[in-house]
Amino acid sequence: MQKRTLGRTDLEVSLICLGSMTWGEQNTQQQAFEQLDYALAHGVNFIDTAELYAIPPCAETYGRTEQIIGEWLRRRGRRDDVIIASKIAGPGQGWVDHIRGGRTRFDRANIVSALDESLQRLQTDYIDLYQLHWPERPTNFFGQLGYQGGAEAFTPIGETLQVLAEQVQAGKIRHIGLSNETPWGVMRFLASAEAQGLPRVVSVQNPYSLLNRSFEIGLAEVAMREQVGLLAYSPLGFGVLSGKYLHGARPAGARITRWPHYERYSNPQALAATEAYVTLAHEHALDPAQMALAYVNSRPFLTSNIIGATSMDQLRSNIASASLKLGDEVLEGIEAIHRRWPNPAP
């Protein structure tokens, strides 16, 4: 398994990162343990989670995924073998009211409380990468392309960095990262860190897939010039790019089957593009999901590709994509489809 450097740190993370948001909802603890054991045996050393998980978010499953990982760490005794990333939730429009009374902010009280609780659930003394799950300020993320502006007050970035720096000094976290961020946000965090002598962010976890390449427009240059690499999430667009939802199919137990409101990647343009990508894969005797993942793996601004699986067959296939190299003809075909349906599911 190829390793890539996490930002300007000395950490080497696997090209494939094991996502965990289904553990505690679609997957049991036993199934999660099986995924973790298999992933580590095949070179994966990077695990991504969040206080918010399992997904869909609700009070009943809040923190359950971290608890499962913590129990695996306790039983296996392999803390030194893995790099763990977690996240603090930002404010929401009612869907995070179960987290700290819905008053989630990136201020001292919230960061200290959220971090300490995550450490307790994970049964560890430190988190390798602690990320802000989405911006506290109103901006364009979670599928919104156009910036609408917003007058709501938010915690000053310098203040947030100062609190995170104190947690680094205390040994509770090693490095900090962002998620669902914009080019403006990443650059402001970097500028504030430089001006105040505080820790730099080392990564940005944003969506990136054949259906959503919006990261390339502004963030790719930031990622490469500033060494703030992409941790790509939803590289299969909620599984849509596997082709399993084409022509109205709804496989039993699949995410969109269970939660139809997760339709971000299922609009008519996205489905038309998906059918073209699936056809391209079959023309070259490739598995559509592996082709989609291999494309993400090949991007120069990528640090790690966060895969998520609800079955072991999916996990084996996803991890195997790390060794797949796409030929020029396939890459040219991908670009032709992208020109016809550019970013159909932002």
SVG drawing of the C-alpha trace seen along z (x, -y; Angstrom):
<svg xmlns="http://www.w3.org/2000/svg" viewBox="-37 -40 46 50">
<polyline fill="none" stroke="black" stroke-width="0.4" points="0.0,0.0 1.4,-3.4 2.0,-5.9 1.8,-9.7 3.0,-12.4 0.3,-14.2 1.0,-17.9 4.3,-19.1 4.4,-16.5 6.4,-13.3 3.3,-11.1 3.0,-8.7 -0.6,-7.8 -1.9,-5.1 -3.3,-6.0 -6.5,-4.4 -8.1,-5.7 -10.7,-3.5 -13.9,-5.5 -16.1,-4.5 -19.4,-6.4 -21.6,-3.3 -20.3,-1.6 -23.0,-1.6 -25.8,-2.0 -25.4,0.0 -22.6,2.1 -22.3,3.8 -19.3,3.7 -18.3,7.2 -18.5,6.2 -16.5,3.0 -13.8,5.1 -13.6,7.4 -13.2,4.4 -10.4,2.9 -8.5,6.2 -8.7,6.7 -7.7,3.2 -4.6,3.2 -3.6,6.6 -3.6,5.0 -1.5,1.9 -4.1,-0.6 -2.9,-2.6 -5.3,-5.6 -8.8,-5.6 -11.2,-8.5 -14.1,-9.1 -16.0,-11.9 -17.9,-12.7 -21.0,-13.0 -21.0,-9.4 -22.8,-7.0 -24.6,-8.4 -27.4,-9.5 -26.8,-11.7 -29.1,-11.3 -28.9,-11.3 -29.2,-7.5 -26.0,-6.8 -24.0,-9.9 -20.4,-8.9 -21.1,-5.2 -18.6,-4.9 -15.8,-6.3 -16.8,-3.9 -16.5,-1.0 -13.0,-2.1 -12.0,-2.6 -13.1,0.9 -11.1,2.3 -8.0,0.4 -8.4,1.8 -8.9,5.4 -6.3,5.4 -3.7,3.2 -2.6,1.7 -2.8,-2.0 0.8,-2.6 -0.1,-0.9 -2.8,-3.3 -3.2,-7.0 -6.6,-8.2 -8.4,-11.2 -11.6,-12.5 -13.7,-15.7 -15.5,-18.2 -19.0,-19.1 -19.8,-22.6 -23.2,-24.4 -26.1,-23.0 -29.7,-23.9 -31.4,-21.7 -29.7,-18.4 -27.0,-18.6 -29.2,-19.8 -28.3,-16.6 -24.7,-17.7 -23.9,-20.0 -27.5,-21.3 -27.0,-22.4 -24.7,-25.2 -21.7,-23.8 -19.0,-26.3 -15.2,-26.3 -14.5,-28.1 -12.6,-27.0 -15.6,-25.4 -16.7,-23.3 -13.3,-22.2 -12.1,-21.1 -15.4,-19.3 -15.7,-17.6 -12.0,-16.5 -12.0,-15.1 -15.2,-13.1 -13.8,-11.8 -10.6,-10.7 -12.7,-8.9 -14.7,-7.1 -11.7,-6.2 -9.9,-5.0 -6.7,-6.8 -4.6,-9.6 -4.2,-11.4 -5.8,-11.9 -3.4,-12.1 -5.5,-14.5 -8.3,-16.6 -10.5,-18.2 -13.2,-20.9 -16.0,-19.0 -17.4,-21.9 -17.0,-25.7 -18.7,-27.5 -19.4,-30.5 -22.2,-30.3 -20.6,-29.4 -21.0,-27.0 -20.5,-23.4 -22.5,-20.1 -23.5,-20.5 -24.0,-24.2 -21.8,-25.8 -22.7,-29.4 -21.7,-31.6 -24.8,-33.4 -23.0,-35.5 -23.8,-35.5 -23.9,-38.0 -23.8,-35.5 -20.9,-36.0 -18.4,-33.1 -15.5,-32.4 -12.4,-34.2 -10.1,-31.8 -7.1,-33.0 -9.0,-32.1 -9.9,-28.6 -6.3,-28.0 -5.1,-29.2 -7.3,-26.7 -6.2,-23.9 -2.6,-24.9 -3.1,-24.4 -4.4,-20.9 -1.4,-20.1 0.9,-21.4 -1.1,-19.2 -0.4,-16.2 -4.1,-15.5 -3.8,-16.0 -0.8,-15.9 -2.0,-17.8 -5.1,-19.8 -7.1,-19.7 -10.2,-21.2 -13.2,-19.7 -15.8,-20.9 -13.7,-24.1 -13.4,-26.7 -10.2,-28.2 -10.8,-31.4 -11.1,-29.4 -8.0,-27.3 -5.9,-30.3 -7.2,-32.3 -6.3,-29.4 -2.8,-29.3 -2.3,-33.1 -3.5,-33.2 -1.2,-30.4 1.8,-32.0 1.0,-35.4 0.6,-34.0 3.1,-31.2 0.4,-28.6 0.1,-25.1 -0.7,-24.9 -3.6,-22.9 -2.2,-19.8 -5.1,-18.6 -8.6,-19.4 -11.3,-16.7 -13.7,-17.6 -15.8,-15.7 -14.1,-14.6 -15.2,-12.1 -15.9,-11.7 -19.3,-13.4 -17.8,-16.2 -14.4,-17.6 -15.1,-21.1 -12.0,-20.8 -10.0,-21.3 -11.3,-24.8 -9.6,-26.6 -8.5,-24.2 -6.2,-22.0 -3.6,-24.8 -3.8,-25.6 -3.4,-21.9 -0.3,-21.5 1.5,-24.8 0.8,-24.9 1.0,-21.1 -2.5,-20.9 -3.5,-17.7 -7.0,-16.5 -8.5,-13.7 -11.2,-12.8 -14.6,-11.7 -17.5,-10.3 -15.2,-9.1 -18.0,-6.9 -20.8,-9.4 -22.7,-7.5 -22.0,-4.3 -23.7,-5.8 -20.6,-5.4 -20.6,-1.6 -23.7,-1.7 -25.9,0.2 -28.6,-2.5 -28.9,-2.9 -32.3,-2.5 -34.1,-3.0 -32.5,0.0 -32.6,-0.1 -30.5,2.8 -31.7,4.1 -29.8,2.5 -28.0,-0.1 -27.7,-3.7 -29.9,-5.4 -32.4,-2.5 -32.6,-3.0 -32.4,-6.8 -33.8,-8.2 -33.2,-11.8 -29.5,-11.2 -30.0,-12.2 -27.0,-14.6 -25.5,-12.3 -28.7,-11.0 -30.0,-13.9 -30.7,-13.2 -27.4,-14.7 -25.4,-12.7 -27.1,-9.5 -26.5,-10.2 -22.8,-10.8 -22.7,-7.7 -24.1,-5.5 -21.4,-6.9 -18.6,-6.1 -20.0,-2.6 -20.1,-2.0 -16.5,-3.3 -15.3,-1.0 -17.0,2.1 -15.5,1.2 -12.0,1.6 -12.9,4.6 -12.7,2.6 -14.9,2.6 -16.8,-0.8 -16.2,-1.4 -12.5,-0.5 -12.1,-2.8 -13.7,-5.7 -11.5,-5.1 -8.4,-4.7 -9.0,-8.1 -9.2,-9.8 -6.0,-7.9 -4.1,-9.3 -4.7,-13.0 -1.5,-14.9 -3.3,-16.9 -4.6,-13.9 -3.1,-12.7 -5.6,-9.9 -8.8,-8.5 -11.5,-7.8 -13.4,-4.7 -16.5,-3.3 -17.9,0.1 -20.8,2.0 -19.7,5.4 -16.4,7.2 -16.7,7.7 -16.9,3.9 -14.0,3.4 -11.8,5.9 -12.6,4.3 -12.1,0.7 -8.7,1.5 -7.6,3.3 -8.2,0.1 -4.9,-1.2 -3.0,1.0 -5.0,0.1 -3.4,-2.3 -5.6,-3.7 -4.3,-3.8 -4.3,-6.9 -7.3,-5.8 -9.4,-5.4 -8.3,-8.8 -9.1,-10.4 -12.6,-8.8 -13.1,-10.1 -12.2,-13.6 -14.6,-13.4 -17.5,-12.4 -16.5,-15.2 -16.6,-17.8 -20.2,-16.7 -21.4,-16.5 -19.1,-18.7 -19.5,-18.4 -23.2,-17.2 -23.3,-16.5 -21.5,-19.3"/>
</svg>
